[in-house]
Amino acid sequence: MATLLFKPGTVEGEFSKGTSLMEAAQDFDIEIESLCGGKGLCGRCKVIIEEGKEHIKSLTESEEYLLSGEEIEKNYRLSCMAKVGEEGFVQVRVPSESLRKGQIVLTEGREVKFEKNPSVKKYHLKIPRPTLKDTTADYERVKKHLKQRYKVNCHDIDYLVQKELPNLLRRKKGETKENWDVTVTLWDEKEIISVDPGMNENMFGLAVDVGTTTLAGYLMDLRTGETRAVSSSLNPQLEFGEDLMTRISYVIEKEDGRRKMQKKVIDEVNEIIDDLREEAGIDRDEIYETVLVGNTAMHHFFLGIDPAYLPRSPFIPARQASIKSKARELGVNINPSGSVYWLPVNGGWIGADNVAVMLATRIYDSPENSLVIDIGTNGEVAFGNEEKAYATSAAAGPALEGAQIKYGMRAQKGSIEKIKIDPESLEPTYRTIGDEPPVGICGSGIIDATAEMLKSGIIEKNGRFNEDKRKKNNRVRKSEDDLLEYVIAWSNECSIDTDITMTQRDIREIQKAKGAIQAAARVLMQKWGTEKIDQVLLAGAFGNYIDKESAMIIGLYPECDLEKVKSIGNAAGTGAKLSIMSKEKKKEAEKIPELVEFFEIAGTEEFRKNYMETMYLPHKNPELYPWVEKLIFY
């Protein structure tokens, strides 16, 4: 008997002679990856013998074939082949890349478990050289040995790889007189997209959330499921307009507008790729796939598709299904033979980002009535459960993100992010990002300010300022353009040479934005036939920072138990990461347009009626917000 101790986790036990390390690991529920079923063919079940290698039987022929000389020197073994020999103590470390594909956990404000099974896979081969007796062509020779060694039926090879295949196979690294030593990279086990000399296991993927305002990129290690680097930036298309309609008008009206709009966003994605590569210390050719999500307009802009018909009734996109292109065709700076893959759009303005959010939340597979709100310029709303689910979009505009607000700004140092107002004295207390002197108000502060002004009676339910407050307190005053406003910070407190205020016009913009989102939610709930909400999920980076009580007070969503309101972070980014790490999740995403029915509310009487009522703070009907009504100071 030998004592085996496995790390990480530090579990140990006694095992008899002839027990493989994989069998021992399974006794501890350590699931080591093995594509070949423990037959010593795939080389995926590597472990490291940290102590007691003399108590393990000698290297097998399979291990000598599949392990590099450097790995053998570092005491790597294949756990399916390495077996207990003599009695003694053995310490074994299981590297993260050897853990089975199950139970990778991504945390983006919400845990999501999934099976790791990316579309990109690598296979190490030692291929006999051709001879006068064996004149099989290079491509067919690689295909033959992929099938023989790994039972993989490859059907195609990328054109660029085919052009250079003779040279790629005949590089010197790891070669012997008898064999070519190469690592072959396949897409979906069908197409060869790279051939590298020797053993090369590095493979990465890129998940990108292409938002109207911001872009977020995640560099994923396709072997381990780990997020190796994250980068974000403002969408440079903002120079063509903050809202989608303005950008579409630019594309239609300007010569070469479509190409310019496409180039802007692809160039920025390439900047993000450079940042991620630099942080992770990898080469662009090691990134084999990019999965992108975004609303339907961003989908069309990125792919160079004419968006002219999107804003015209009946709001039909050019394509609903997912679309895969070669990176070189779009100018995306990953491996040129790699793929650029957009998840499907649902319909109308409901794009691949909403499909990704649905993939991350899976409300269509839950018994609970879930309301999902992705807060942004193009507010996307979904409601339903395992019985049926609906999704729609509402043109909320950028006010909730700080645009169209007099002192509104994006979240940065000095922006006011949290506000409280004393209902008696009307004196505010606030917190800024970085504890710097105030320079403006970001989205979370704008929602807080509106809620606090309502609670303290500075504004009324219809959004109008209360004239009586102006007579009693100098913080409520008329501005130079004759609009009532509330002073949050006097100029001597600020880094800017003026008072920071919330004006009557600002409140109107907030009413329109939150009214559109609440109205969309109520239309979907009415279509479903229920007023019951079991949970509210706030998606998007903005949803992570807003105060959920303030958001409910102003009527961003229907009243419910605050404990049922959860921020789930960038769920669109999470959905993109799931898709790049799992072929099964890609397939599930393809079905979401059927599982979550798109319902167009633009121009409908149902939306118009609800919108007229949801413009009030929080709603025209006080019976719908009994808890909020108790908080308002009249």
ROROVO-543053 format. One record per residue (C-alpha): residue in one letter; y, x, z. Coordinates in steps of 0.05 Angstrom, whole numbers, plus 32768, in hexadecimal, padded with zeros to 4 digits. Each point is the difference from the previous one (the first is absolute). Layout:
<nodes>
AYXZ/...
</nodes>
This chain:
<nodes>
M800080008000/A804880167FF2/T80407FE7801F/L80327FE97FCA/L804A7FF58012/F802B7FDE7FCB/K804B80067FFA/P80327FDF7FFD/G7FEB7FD08036/T7FD580308029/V7FBE7FDB8000/E7FBE8024800B/G7FB57FF38004/E7FBB801F7FFB/F7FDE80017FBB/S7FBC80187FEA/K7FF080357FCC/G80097FE87FB8/T80367FCD8010/S803980057FCE/L80478004801A/M80107FC07FD9/E7FC87FDB8024/A8019801A8043/A80477FEB7FF0/Q7FE97FBA7FEE/D7FE27FF98046/F80478008801A/D801C7FCE7FCD/I8023803A7FDD/E7FFF7FE97FB7/I8000803C7FD2/E800E7FF47FB7/S7FC580087FD1/L80047FE57FB9/C7FB980177FF1/G7FE07FE1803D/G7FF180418023/K7FDA80217FC7/G802A803F7FFC/L801F7FEE7FBD/C80497FED800B/G801980348031/R802C7FCE8025/C7FDF80058045/K801B80448014/V800380148049/I801380418023/I7FD280248031/E8030801A8034/E7FCB801B802F/G7FB4800B7FFF/K7FF480077FB6/E7FC28028800F/H7FE07FC0801B/I80077FDD7FBC/K7FCF800D7FC7/S8016802D7FC6/L802B7FEB7FC5/T7FDB7FD67FCD/E800480087FB5/S802C7FC27FFC/E8031801E8032/E800480427FDB/Y800F7FD97FC1/L80347FCF801C/L8024802C8033/S803180367FEB/G7FF780478019/E803E7FF8802C/E7FE47FC0801F/I7FBE8022800F/E802680398022/K80247FCC802B/N7FBD7FE18015/Y80057FC07FD7/R7FBE7FDB7FF7/L7FEB7FC07FDE/S7FEE7FD2803A/C7FC87FDF7FD9/M7FDE80437FF2/A800F80278040/K7FC87FF38031/V7FF180128049/G7FD6803E8005/E7FF980278041/E80117FE78046/G8048800C8016/F80477FE68000/V80247FEF7FBE/Q80497FE97FFA/V80107FDA7FC0/R80457FEC7FE6/V80057FC77FCD/P803F800A7FD4/S80297FC17FF3/E7FF180047FB5/S7FB57FF98010/L80077FBF8026/R7FE47FC47FDD/K80307FD47FD8/G80007FC88034/Q80357FF48035/I803D80257FEA/V803B7FE38026/L80467FFC7FE3/T80377FED8031/E80407FE67FE2/G80127FD28039/R7FBC7FE07FF5/E7FBA801C8002/V7FD77FF77FC0/K7FB780167FFC/F7FE0800D7FBD/E7FC980257FDC/K801580437FE2/N7FEA80007FB8/P8036801A7FD1/S7FFE7FF97FB4/V8006804C7FFB/K7FC3802A8012/K7FEC80497FF7/Y7FBC801D7FEF/H7FEC80498005/L7FD280187FC8/K7FDC803F7FED/I7FF27FF57FB6/P7FCF802C7FD8/R802480237FC8/P7FEE7FED7FB8/T7FCF802B7FDB/L7FE380027FBA/K7FC87FD4801B/D80317FD08024/T803B7FF07FD3/T80197FC28025/A804B7FF97FF7/D802E800D803B/Y80147FB78010/E7FB97FE67FF8/R7FE7803A802B/V802F7FED8039/K7FEC7FB67FF9/K7FB680138002/H800680288040/L802C7FCC8022/K7FC87FCE7FF4/Q7FC9802F8014/R8021801A803F/Y80277FC38019/K7FE47FC47FD9/V80477FF67FE4/N80057FE27FBA/C8041801B7FE5/H80197FDC7FC1/D803F80257FEC/I802D803C8008/D804B80048001/Y801D801B7FBE/L8026803A8021/V7FC280158026/Q7FD57FFB7FC1/K8030802D7FDA/E7FF980378034/L7FB87FF38015/P7FE3803F7FDE/N8030802C8027/L7FFB7FD98040/L7FB580088002/R8002804A7FF0/R803080188036/K7FE580398029/K80057FE68048/G7FBC7FF5801E/E7FDB800B7FBE/T7FBD80237FF8/K7FDF80157FC0/E7FD57FC28003/N80317FCA8018/W80457FE47FFB/D801B7FF08045/V80327FC67FFE/T801A7FC48025/V80077FC17FD5/T80317FC98014/L7FF07FB97FEA/W80287FC07FFF/D7FD57FC48015/E7FC2802A7FF1/K800C7FF37FB6/E803580307FE6/I8007804B8009/I8048800F8012/S7FFC80488018/V7FD2803D7FFE/D800E80388031/P7FDD8043800A/G7FD28007803B/M80017FD1803C/N80417FDA8006/E80007FC4802F/N804B7FF48004/M80147FBB7FE6/F803D7FD78011/G801D7FBD7FEE/L80467FE48004/A80127FBA8018/V80477FE97FF0/D80267FC28015/V80377FF77FCC/G80327FD48023/T80417FE37FE6/T8027802A8032/T7FD280378017/L7FC280267FE8/A7FC98018802F/G7FC980317FEC/Y7FC180128025/L7FD4803C7FEE/M7FB87FEF8010/D7FC680308008/L7FCA7FDD7FD8/R7FC980258025/T80157FED8047/G802D7FC37FF9/E803780248025/T80497FF87FEE/R801580487FF5/A804A7FF67FF3/V80347FC87FFB/S80427FFF7FDB/S80337FCA7FF2/S80427FF87FDB/L80337FCE7FE8/N7FF07FE07FBD/P802F80237FCF/Q80037FBF7FD7/L80327FE98034/E8035801E7FD3/F7FF07FC97FCE/G80067FCA8034/E7FE77FF08046/D7FDD7FC07FEB/L7FCA7FF67FCB/M80287FCF7FD6/T803880337FF6/R7FCD80357FEC/I7FDE7FD27FCF/S80447FF07FE2/Y800D804B7FF8/V7FBE80087FDB/I80107FC67FD2/E804880117FF2/K8002804C7FFD/E7FE780297FC6/D7FC180268016/G80067FDC8043/R7FB57FF58007/R7FF0804A7FF6/K803780168030/M7FE87FD08036/Q7FB880197FF8/K801580498001/K80287FF78040/V7FC67FE68028/I7FCB802F7FE3/D802D803D800C/E80077FEA8048/V7FB57FF78009/N7FF980477FE5/E803280198034/I7FD67FDF8036/I7FC180217FE3/D802380448004/D80127FF48049/L7FB97FEA8011/R7FE1803B7FDC/E802E80328022/E7FF27FE38045/A7FB47FFF7FF5/G7FFE80437FDA/I7FD97FE67FC5/D800380057FB4/R80137FC47FD5/D7FBD80067FDB/E7FDC7FEF8041/I80207FBA8000/Y7FD37FD67FD4/E80187FB9800A/T80407FD98010/V7FFD7FB88018/L80427FDB7FFD/V80187FBD801B/G80437FDC7FF9/N801D7FBD7FED/T7FF87FE77FB9/A8044801B7FE9/M7FF18045801B/H7FBB7FFD7FDF/H80217FF17FBD/F803780358009/F7FCD80378012/L7FD27FF07FC6/G80397FF77FCE/I7FEF7FB77FF4/D80387FD27FE9/P80157FD8803E/A802E7FD07FDA/Y7FD47FC38009/L7FF38008804A/P80407FDD8017/R7FF87FC87FCD/S7FDA7FC18012/P7FC47FFC8005/F800680498019/I7FC3801D7FDD/P7FEE804A8009/A7FE780297FC4/R7FBF80108023/Q7FDB7FE8803F/A7FC2802D8000/S80008047801B/I801180367FCF/K7FE880487FFB/S802280377FD8/K7FF9804B7FFA/A80338025802A/R801780287FC2/E80107FBF7FDB/L80347FEC8034/G801880458013/V7FE67FFC8047/N7FF88047801A/I7FB97FFF801B/N7FC3801B7FDB/P80107FEC7FB8/S7FB97FE57FF7/G80077FD78040/S800F7FB68003/V803C7FD68011/Y7FE77FBD8019/W802A7FC28010/L7FE17FC98029/P80047FBA7FE1/V803C7FD38007/N7FF77FBA801B/G80337FD97FD6/G804B7FF87FF6/W80248031802D/I7FC38007802D/G7FE780447FEC/A7FCF80368011/D8023800D8043/N7FEE7FBA8018/V7FB8800A7FE8/A7FFF80408029/V801B7FDC803D/M7FCB7FCA7FF8/L7FCB80377FFA/A8019801F8041/T80057FBE8027/R7FC67FDA7FDF/I801C7FBC8015/Y7FD37FE17FCC/D7FC480158029/S801A7FE98045/P7FF87FBD8024/E80478006801C/N803D7FE27FDE/S8027803E7FEF/L804880057FE7/V800F80447FE0/I804880137FF1/D801080407FDB/I804B8006800F/G8028801F7FC8/T80307FF27FC8/N7FC97FD87FDE/G7FE37FDD803D/E7FB67FF27FF7/V7FDE7FCA8029/A7FB67FED8006/F7FDE7FCA802B/G7FB97FEB8009/N7FBB800F801A/E7FB880067FE7/E80027FB97FE5/K803D800A7FD2/A803D802C7FFC/Y804280007FD9/A803480347FF0/T80477FFC7FE5/S804180277FFE/A80477FF08016/A803E80227FE6/A801880158045/G802F80357FE6/P801180428023/A80297FE4803A/L7FC980098034/E7FFD80497FEC/G804A800A800B/A801B7FF57FBA/Q80367FCC7FF2/I80148005804A/K8046801C800D/Y7FE98037802F/G7FB77FFC7FED/M7FD980407FEF/R7FBB801B7FFB/A7FDF801A803F/Q801A8046800E/K802180268039/G803A7FDA801D/S7FEB7FBC7FE6/I7FFE7FC98035/E7FB77FEA8006/K80007FD68040/I80357FD0801C/K80067FD2803C/I803D7FD3800F/D80117FE58045/P80077FB47FF7/E80387FFC8034/S802C803C7FF0/L7FEA80087FB7/E7FFD804B800D/P7FCC80237FD6/T7FD180398012/Y7FE080257FC6/R7FD4803A7FEF/T8007802D7FC3/I7FCC802A7FDD/G80028046801D/D80317FE88036/E803980157FD1/P80447FDD7FFF/P7FFC7FC17FD4/V800C80047FB5/G7FE47FBC7FEC/I7FC87FCD800C/C7FBA80047FE4/G7FD17FC67FF3/S7FE27FFA8046/G80468001801E/I80187FCB7FCF/I7FC87FD18015/D800D800E804A/A804B7FF57FF7/T7FF67FBD7FDD/A7FCE7FE88035/E802D8017803A/M803E7FE07FE1/L7FD97FBE7FFA/K7FE680048047/S8045800E801D/G80227FCA7FD8/I802B802E7FD5/I7FE37FDE7FC3/E7FE47FBA7FF9/K7FBE7FE97FE3/N80217FF57FBC/G801780488001/R804A7FF3800B/F802780278034/N80137FDA803E/E804D7FFC8000/D80017FF5804C/K7FE28045800B/R8039801F7FD9/K80327FE1802F/K7FDD801D803D/N7FE980457FEB/N802080377FD6/R7FBD80157FE3/V80007FC17FD6/R803B80057FD0/K80187FF77FB9/S7FF9803B7FD1/E803380197FCF/D7FE27FD47FCA/D80077FC3802E/L7FB67FFB8012/L7FE77FF78047/E7FD9803B801A/Y7FE1801B8040/V800E80488016/I7FC180258013/A801F80458008/W804A80138006/S801880397FD4/N80078030803B/E7FB57FFA800C/C7FEE800E7FB7/S7FF9803A7FD1/I80277FD97FCC/D804A7FF08005/T7FF87FB58007/D7FE07FCA802C/I7FB97FEC7FEE/T7FFA7FB47FF9/M7FD47FC77FE9/T80297FD07FD4/Q7FF87FB87FEB/R7FEC80197FBB/D7FCA802C801F/I7FE37FC58025/R7FFD7FD87FBF/E7FD880387FDF/I7FCF8001803A/Q7FF97FB47FFD/K7FEF80047FB6/A7FCD80388009/K7FDB7FE5803C/G80067FB97FE5/A7FDB80137FC0/I7FC780218027/Q7FF77FC78031/A80047FCC7FC8/A7FCA80247FD9/A7FD38001803E/R800B7FB5800C/V7FF17FEF7FB7/L7FBE80258004/M7FEE7FDF8042/Q80107FBC7FE4/K7FD5800E7FC2/W7FC78016802E/G800A7FC0802A/T800C801D8045/E803780148031/K7FD0802A802A/I800B804C8001/D7FCE802C8024/Q802380427FF0/V803D801C7FDC/L7FF980447FE1/L804080267FEF/A7FF280337FC9/G802D80367FE4/A8022803A8023/F80397FD28013/G7FD07FD18024/N7FEE8039802F/Y80468006801B/I801C7FBA8007/D7FFE7FDC8042/K7FCE7FC77FF6/E80267FD48032/S804280097FDC/A7FDE7FF37FBD/M7FE47FBE801A/I80427FEC8020/I802480047FBD/G7FC67FDD7FDD/L7FE280377FD6/Y7FBD7FDE800B/P7FE87FBF8021/E7FFF7FFD804C/C7FBE80168020/D7FE68026803C/L802180447FFD/E7FBF80218014/K7FE47FE97FBD/V803680257FD9/K7FE980467FEC/S802180377FD8/I7FCD80217FD2/G802A80367FE1/N7FFD80127FB6/A7FC37FD57FF1/A800C80097FB5/G7FF7804B800A/T7FC27FF3802A/G7FE37FD57FC8/A800E80387FCE/K7FDD8032802D/L7FC47FD38008/S7FFB7FFA7FB5/I8002804A7FF3/M7FCB800D8034/S7FCF7FC97FED/K7FE67FE67FBE/E7FEB7FC18024/K80477FF48018/K801980077FB8/K7FCE7FCB7FEB/E80167FD3803A/A804880087FEA/E7FED7FE87FBB/K7FE87FBE801F/I803E7FF4802B/P80287FD97FCA/E7FC67FCE8003/L7FFA8000804C/V804B7FFA800D/E801E7FCE7FD0/F8046800F7FE6/F80307FC68008/E804380057FDD/I80377FE0802B/A803D80157FD7/G80257FC37FE7/T7FD27FCF8023/E80197FC38027/E7FD38014803B/F802380438007/R80467FE37FF6/K7FF67FCC8037/N7FE480338031/Y803580337FEF/M80397FD08010/E7FE27FF78046/T7FEB8048800D/M804780197FF2/Y80107FE88046/L7FF4802D803C/P7FC77FFC800C/H7FF47FBD7FDC/K80257FBE7FF6/N7FCA7FDC8027/P800380198049/E7FBC7FE1800F/L7FE080377FD6/Y801B80368030/P7FFC7FE38047/W7FFA80448021/V803B801D7FDA/E802B7FC48010/K7FFA8010804A/L801C80467FF4/I80407FEB7FDC/F803F8000802C/Y802C7FC57FED/
</nodes>
